[in-house]
Amino acid sequence: MIQGIFYARFFPQQGTKIVAQSPPGCIVPVAGVDRACLFDFSVLQEYIIPRKAFCNRYITVNDPEGKYSVLGFPVSIPNPRYDRNEFIFNFGLVVECSASGSGSSTGVDQVPYERVVRRLAATFAEMEKQNGYLSKDQEHRPLEDRTDDGLDPLQGPIGSYRRRPIESLLEIIKEDLNNYGECMIPVDDANTINMKLFPHHPVPPEVKGWHVPVAKMKFADIVDPTWDLTLQRVIAHIDGVSDVRRIAFAADVSLELTQLALRHLLYYDTILLLDIFFFGACYAPRPGIHDFVANVGGMVDECANYVCVVGAAGGVGNAGSQTEGSGTRITVTDTNSKPGQNPADRNGASSITNGHRVSNYMLIKLMTTFCVGKTVAEWLKGHMDAGFDVLRFVDVRRLVQFGVIKGCLYRVHKYVVSKQYLAALVTGQARPLAGGDPLQLYTDGCHTFDQIITEQNLTDAEIMEKLKSFPAPAGDLTVIYK
């Protein structure tokens, strides 16, 4: 959000001065306005109108307190008609410091505002070159000399025209960009300022065949028939369970196009990528588990609404889950819900039916007992041996998914390393043998078991059996968990 906007100019006799600002008093004090300045102008004025080497460049400078950043593009226009043969000005924005620059997590992304600053500088520089728009008399005219629409009749070298005061322009620009993210303002009879704030999205990570996309919104409500056909076919198979290769097969789309479509969705932050869920996989707690234990922001209650299912004796009902048989096998059918969104709430019903849901204590105990070296199956058996039928009341996949999304858990991946193969790679002598073991390419410690499972269509147990018969010296292979 723009906290302030200003127009500064260098005067040969007076130095750097603020000619216009909005809101009044945000940069320098104004008579009759009781407002604290955002920063000390005397400290930053040499950066607002900097030395010539920094003119005609986009610059940012933070105030000494690290609270605000000044974004500017000082412009220098050389011309013999000016004093000192040069006209220097700067239109700047004041925004909160970015999160990376201030060490805070609540900073403002400054990238979208760079184009605004550049457009202001380019527009007014061109207007100044054409008709001396900025270098003319900037004194306020009496009200009787103004027209009803607030435009001042001024006479310029290219004829008679009307224009808005710069103070009015700055105020409209600030309010429109803050409220609507865009502005279209007529400056005079011949010029209009058109600007729009475009959000900045980081480059999305690569989508691999073994990733599992999870929707962060209900695509059925937003998909339009005019959307890309490939994207529509891919979206229809995003269920939070299927991996990318399975989605590509089900949608009858090539793997490359499926990955491209999912990266497009990642760019707009509409999906997130998780690992394939296996009962043979390992998960371990992250520091974020402390927030779960403390139930920060009702996280445990949110988890209960997301993971609890109908048991054989009643209990909790989840609109997105069903039980088969005696309730020991869970089939998730709600493909569009996510942590933070109660599936039952969308259907106008509460997720808690007659009876009592799993207690917060038990959910915390389930979440905190994941550890390195213990698979989900072993974790599950431990709780069932202790007398709690986990599968009867909790969707284990959803519990793990919730923990990963909320930063409470992380996946402990398995890698296989061959000392002999690594040595051959270092010396450049590694050559895959024709008809050799296909697992050799995965023994450099850079390929997870998920990748091997997906690309070779093998289970975890089958991979371990093949590694036992792998043509390598005894003790050459090592399985690493990290």
C-alpha positions in Angstrom: 0.0 0.0 0.0 1.3 3.5 -0.9 1.8 5.5 2.2 2.8 8.7 0.4 3.6 10.1 -3.0 5.5 13.2 -3.8 7.0 15.4 -6.6 10.5 16.7 -5.8 12.5 19.2 -7.9 16.0 20.6 -7.7 16.1 24.4 -7.7 19.5 26.1 -8.5 19.2 28.5 -5.6 17.2 26.5 -3.0 18.4 22.9 -3.7 16.0 19.9 -3.4 12.5 20.9 -2.5 9.2 19.0 -2.3 6.8 20.8 -4.7 3.8 18.5 -4.1 2.9 15.7 -1.8 -0.1 13.5 -0.9 -1.3 13.2 1.8 -0.3 16.7 2.8 2.5 16.7 5.4 3.7 13.1 4.7 7.1 14.2 3.5 7.6 17.8 4.8 5.5 19.7 7.3 2.7 21.8 5.9 1.2 24.8 7.6 -2.3 24.0 9.1 -1.8 20.2 8.8 -1.2 18.3 12.0 0.5 15.2 10.6 3.8 13.5 11.5 6.1 13.1 8.5 6.9 9.5 7.4 10.6 10.1 7.6 13.1 12.9 8.1 13.4 14.5 4.7 16.6 16.3 5.5 18.3 12.9 5.9 17.1 11.4 2.6 17.0 14.5 0.4 20.4 13.7 -1.2 19.0 10.4 -2.3 15.7 11.8 -3.6 17.6 14.1 -5.9 20.9 12.3 -6.1 24.1 13.0 -7.9 24.1 13.0 -11.7 25.5 9.4 -11.9 22.3 8.1 -10.2 19.8 10.1 -12.3 17.7 8.3 -14.9 17.8 5.2 -12.9 15.4 3.4 -10.6 16.5 3.7 -7.0 15.2 2.7 -3.6 16.3 3.9 -0.3 15.2 3.0 3.2 14.7 5.5 6.0 17.2 5.1 9.0 14.5 3.4 11.1 14.0 0.8 8.4 10.2 1.3 8.4 9.6 2.9 5.0 11.2 2.7 1.6 11.3 5.6 -0.9 11.0 4.4 -4.5 12.0 6.9 -7.1 13.3 7.5 -10.6 15.2 10.8 -10.6 15.2 12.4 -14.1 17.7 14.8 -15.5 16.8 16.6 -18.7 19.7 18.6 -20.2 18.7 21.7 -22.1 20.2 25.2 -22.5 16.8 26.9 -21.7 17.1 25.8 -18.0 19.2 27.3 -15.3 22.5 25.4 -15.2 21.4 23.8 -18.5 19.6 21.0 -16.6 16.2 20.3 -15.2 16.1 17.6 -12.4 13.0 16.2 -10.8 11.7 13.0 -9.2 8.3 11.5 -8.6 8.6 9.1 -5.7 6.4 6.6 -3.7 6.7 5.8 0.0 5.8 2.2 0.9 6.6 0.0 3.9 9.9 -1.7 3.7 9.9 -5.1 2.1 10.0 -8.2 4.3 13.5 -9.2 3.1 14.9 -5.7 3.7 13.3 -5.1 7.1 13.6 -8.5 8.6 9.9 -8.5 9.1 7.3 -10.9 7.7 4.8 -8.2 7.1 6.6 -6.1 4.5 5.3 -4.9 1.2 6.3 -6.4 -2.2 7.9 -3.5 -3.9 8.3 -5.1 -7.4 4.8 -4.1 -8.6 5.4 -0.4 -7.7 8.6 -0.2 -9.8 6.6 0.0 -13.0 4.5 2.8 -11.5 7.5 4.8 -10.7 9.1 4.3 -14.1 5.8 5.2 -15.8 5.5 8.5 -13.8 9.0 9.4 -14.6 8.7 8.7 -18.3 5.3 10.4 -18.7 6.2 13.6 -17.0 9.7 13.7 -18.6 8.1 13.5 -22.1 5.5 16.2 -21.2 8.3 18.4 -19.9 10.2 18.0 -23.1 7.1 18.7 -25.2 5.7 21.8 -23.5 7.6 22.5 -20.3 4.8 21.1 -18.2 6.8 20.8 -14.9 9.1 23.9 -15.3 6.2 26.3 -15.7 4.9 28.4 -12.8 3.6 25.9 -10.2 2.1 28.5 -7.8 -1.5 27.8 -6.7 -4.0 30.0 -8.5 -6.9 31.6 -6.7 -10.2 29.8 -6.7 -11.8 32.3 -9.0 -9.3 31.4 -11.7 -10.2 27.7 -11.6 -12.8 26.0 -13.6 -15.6 23.9 -12.1 -13.8 20.6 -12.6 -10.7 21.8 -10.8 -8.5 22.3 -14.0 -6.3 25.4 -14.4 -6.4 27.3 -17.6 -2.7 27.9 -18.5 -1.1 29.2 -21.6 1.8 27.1 -22.9 4.1 27.2 -25.9 1.9 24.9 -27.9 -1.3 26.8 -27.3 -4.0 27.1 -24.8 -5.1 24.0 -22.8 -6.3 23.1 -19.3 -4.5 20.9 -16.8 -4.9 19.5 -13.3 -2.7 20.7 -10.5 0.1 18.3 -9.6 -1.2 18.0 -6.0 -4.6 16.8 -7.4 -2.9 14.3 -9.7 -0.8 12.8 -6.9 -3.8 12.4 -4.6 -5.9 10.7 -7.3 -3.0 8.4 -8.3 -2.4 7.4 -4.6 -6.1 6.7 -3.9 -6.8 4.9 -7.1 -3.8 2.6 -6.9 -4.5 1.8 -3.2 -8.2 1.2 -3.7 -8.4 -0.2 -7.2 -4.9 -1.2 -8.2 -5.1 1.0 -11.4 -5.8 4.5 -12.5 -6.6 6.4 -15.6 -6.3 10.2 -15.1 -6.5 12.9 -17.7 -3.6 15.3 -17.1 -4.6 17.9 -19.8 -6.3 17.9 -23.1 -3.6 15.8 -24.7 -2.2 13.5 -22.0 -3.6 10.8 -19.8 -1.9 8.8 -17.1 -2.7 5.0 -17.4 -1.2 2.7 -14.8 -2.0 -0.6 -13.2 -0.4 -2.6 -10.4 0.4 -6.2 -11.5 1.2 -8.6 -8.7 4.6 -10.2 -8.8 4.7 -13.9 -8.7 8.0 -15.8 -8.2 9.0 -18.4 -10.8 7.3 -21.6 -9.9 9.4 -24.7 -9.1 9.7 -27.5 -11.6 6.9 -30.0 -11.5 8.1 -33.6 -11.4 6.2 -36.8 -12.3 6.2 -38.0 -8.7 4.7 -34.8 -7.2 1.1 -34.7 -6.0 -0.8 -31.4 -6.7 -3.3 -30.3 -4.1 -5.9 -27.7 -5.0 -6.0 -24.6 -2.8 -9.4 -23.5 -4.2 -12.5 -25.1 -5.7 -11.8 -25.2 -9.4 -15.3 -26.2 -10.3 -16.4 -22.7 -9.3 -13.9 -20.8 -11.4 -13.2 -22.9 -14.5 -14.5 -21.2 -17.6 -15.2 -23.0 -20.9 -12.8 -20.5 -22.6 -9.9 -21.8 -20.6 -7.1 -23.8 -22.3 -8.4 -27.3 -23.1 -5.4 -29.1 -21.7 -5.7 -27.1 -18.5 -9.3 -28.1 -18.1 -8.5 -31.8 -18.6 -5.7 -31.7 -16.1 -7.7 -29.8 -13.4 -10.5 -32.4 -13.6 -8.1 -35.0 -12.2 -6.5 -33.0 -9.4 -7.7 -34.8 -6.3 -4.9 -34.4 -3.8 -4.0 -38.1 -4.1 -2.9 -38.8 -7.7 0.7 -38.0 -8.8 1.5 -36.0 -11.9 2.1 -39.1 -14.1 -1.2 -40.6 -13.1 -3.0 -37.3 -13.8 -1.3 -37.2 -17.2 -2.5 -40.7 -18.0 -6.0 -40.2 -16.7 -6.4 -36.9 -18.6 -4.9 -38.4 -21.8 -2.3 -35.6 -21.9 1.4 -35.9 -22.4 3.5 -35.6 -19.2 5.3 -32.5 -20.5 2.0 -30.6 -21.1 0.6 -31.8 -17.8 3.7 -30.4 -16.0 3.4 -27.1 -17.9 -0.3 -26.8 -17.0 0.5 -27.5 -13.3 3.3 -24.9 -13.3 0.8 -22.4 -14.7 -1.4 -23.2 -11.7 1.5 -22.9 -9.3 2.4 -19.5 -10.7 -1.0 -18.2 -9.7 -0.8 -19.9 -6.3 -3.8 -22.1 -6.9 -2.2 -25.4 -6.1 0.6 -26.7 -4.0 2.9 -29.8 -4.5 3.3 -32.6 -2.0 5.0 -35.9 -2.0 3.2 -39.2 -2.8 1.7 -40.7 0.4 2.9 -44.2 1.2 2.4 -46.1 4.4 6.0 -47.1 4.0 7.2 -43.5 4.0 8.8 -41.7 7.0 7.8 -38.3 8.4 9.4 -36.3 11.1 8.4 -33.2 13.1 9.5 -29.7 12.2 9.7 -26.7 14.6 6.2 -25.7 13.5 4.9 -28.6 15.6 5.2 -26.3 18.7 2.3 -24.2 17.2 0.2 -27.3 16.8 0.8 -28.4 20.4 -0.1 -24.9 21.6 -3.1 -24.9 19.3 -2.2 -21.5 17.9 -5.1 -20.0 16.0 -7.2 -23.1 16.7 -4.9 -25.3 14.5 -5.9 -28.5 16.3 -9.6 -27.8 15.8 -8.9 -27.1 12.2 -7.0 -30.4 11.9 -9.9 -32.3 13.5 -12.4 -30.9 11.0 -10.0 -31.9 8.2 -8.9 -35.4 9.2 -11.6 -36.9 11.4 -14.0 -39.4 9.7 -17.1 -41.4 10.7 -16.3 -44.4 12.8 -18.1 -47.6 13.3 -19.7 -46.2 16.5 -20.5 -42.8 15.2 -18.4 -39.9 16.2 -17.2 -37.4 13.8 -18.5 -36.9 10.3 -16.4 -35.4 7.5 -18.3 -34.4 4.4 -15.4 -35.4 2.2 -14.7 -38.9 3.6 -16.4 -42.3 3.6 -15.7 -45.6 5.3 -15.9 -49.0 3.8 -16.7 -52.2 5.7 -16.1 -51.8 9.4 -14.6 -48.4 9.0 -10.9 -49.5 8.8 -10.5 -48.4 5.2 -10.8 -44.8 4.3 -11.7 -43.4 0.8 -11.5 -39.7 0.5 -13.9 -38.3 -2.1 -13.8 -34.5 -1.4 -11.0 -33.4 -3.7 -11.3 -29.7 -3.3 -11.1 -29.1 0.5 -7.9 -28.2 2.2 -6.6 -27.2 5.6 -8.4 -24.1 6.7 -11.6 -24.9 4.8 -14.1 -27.2 6.5 -15.7 -29.3 3.7 -18.9 -29.7 5.6 -19.3 -25.9 6.0 -19.7 -25.6 2.2 -22.7 -28.0 2.4 -24.3 -25.9 5.2 -23.8 -28.6 7.8 -21.5 -29.0 10.8 -18.7 -31.5 10.5 -19.5 -32.7 14.1 -22.3 -35.2 14.3 -23.8 -37.0 17.3 -21.1 -38.1 19.7 -17.6 -36.7 20.3 -14.7 -36.2 17.8 -11.2 -37.3 18.5 -9.8 -35.2 21.4 -7.2 -32.5 20.9 -4.9 -34.5 23.2 -5.1 -37.5 20.9 -4.6 -35.5 17.8 -1.5 -33.8 19.3 -0.2 -37.2 20.4 -0.7 -38.6 16.9 1.1 -35.7 15.3 4.0 -35.6 17.7 4.8 -39.3 17.5 6.1 -39.2 13.9 9.9 -39.6 13.9 12.8 -40.5 11.6 13.3 -44.2 11.1 9.6 -45.1 11.8 7.3 -45.6 8.8 3.7 -44.6 8.8 2.7 -48.2 9.0 4.9 -48.7 12.1 3.6 -45.5 13.6 0.0 -46.8 12.9 0.7 -50.2 14.4 2.1 -48.6 17.5 -1.0 -46.6 18.2 -3.3 -49.5 17.4 -1.4 -51.8 19.7 -1.8 -49.1 22.4 -5.6 -49.5 22.1 -6.5 -46.6 19.7 -8.1 -47.7 16.4 -6.6 -44.8 14.3 -8.1 -45.9 11.0 -11.6 -46.0 12.6 -11.6 -42.2 13.4 -8.8 -40.5 11.5 -7.9 -40.3 7.8 -4.1 -41.0 8.1 -3.3 -39.5 4.7 -5.1 -36.3 5.5 -3.4 -36.1 8.9 0.0 -36.4 7.3 -1.0 -34.0 4.5 -2.2 -31.4 7.1 1.0 -31.7 9.0 3.1 -31.1 5.9 1.0 -28.2 4.7 1.1 -26.5 8.0 4.8 -27.0 8.5 4.4 -29.4 11.4 6.0 -32.4 9.5 8.4 -33.0 6.7 9.0 -36.0 4.5 12.1 -38.0 5.2 13.2 -39.2 1.7 15.2 -42.3 0.9 18.2 -42.2 -1.4 20.5 -45.0 -2.6 24.2 -44.3 -3.0 26.8 -46.5 -4.8 30.4 -45.7 -3.8 31.7 -47.3 -7.0 29.2 -45.3 -9.2 30.1 -42.0 -7.5 33.8 -42.7 -8.0 33.2 -43.4 -11.7 31.2 -40.2 -12.0 34.1 -38.2 -10.5 36.6 -39.7 -12.9 34.2 -39.4 -15.9 34.3 -43.1 -16.5 30.6 -43.8 -15.7 29.0 -45.3 -18.7 25.5 -47.0 -18.4 25.8 -50.5 -19.7 23.5 -51.6 -22.5 21.0 -54.0 -21.0 22.4 -53.2 -17.5 20.5 -52.7 -14.3 18.3 -49.6 -14.8 18.7 -48.7 -11.1 22.3 -47.7 -11.7 21.3 -44.2 -12.9 19.6 -43.7 -9.5 22.5 -44.6 -7.3 24.3 -41.2 -7.2 22.3 -40.0 -4.1 20.4 -37.4 -6.0 17.2 -39.4 -6.8 14.6 -40.2 -4.2 12.7 -43.5 -4.0 9.6 -41.6 -5.1 11.2 -40.9 -8.4 12.3 -44.5 -8.9 8.8 -45.7 -7.9 7.2 -43.4 -10.4 9.6 -43.8 -13.4 10.3 -47.6 -13.0 6.8 -48.6 -11.8 8.2 -50.4 -8.8 7.1 -50.5 -5.2 9.4 -49.6 -2.3 9.8 -53.3 -1.4 10.6 -54.3 -5.0 13.3 -51.6 -5.2 14.9 -52.9 -2.0 14.8 -56.5 -3.4 16.4 -55.3 -6.6 19.1 -53.5 -4.7 20.0 -56.7 -2.9 20.8 -58.3 -6.2 22.4 -55.2 -7.7 25.7 -56.0 -9.4 28.0 -54.3 -7.0 30.6 -55.3 -4.4 29.4 -56.1 -1.0 28.9 -53.0 1.1 28.9 -50.7 -1.9 25.3 -49.6 -1.7 24.0 -47.4 1.1 20.4 -46.2 1.7 20.3 -42.7 3.2 17.4 -41.1 4.9 17.2 -37.3 4.8 
